[in-house]
Amino acid sequence: MPTNKTPFTFHIEDEYLEKMRYIAKRETRSLSNLLERLCVLYIEEYEQNHGEIKVEQES
């Protein structure tokens, strides 16, 4: 299935990764989906405290 999501790689401590995998499994989510959800929650919280972040969309 095609997606419009951009792949992104980052470094994380093994312990944190294993804990994230555990949480994802408990919530019946993929690890990728869990990490995306956490990003969304963090951005929403940040914007509540600091105002909306305006980004230009590529066309």
HELIX and SHEET records of a PDB file:
HELIX    1   1 ASP A   14  ARG A   26  1                                  13    
HELIX    2   2 LEU A   31  HIS A   50  1                                  20    
END                                                                             
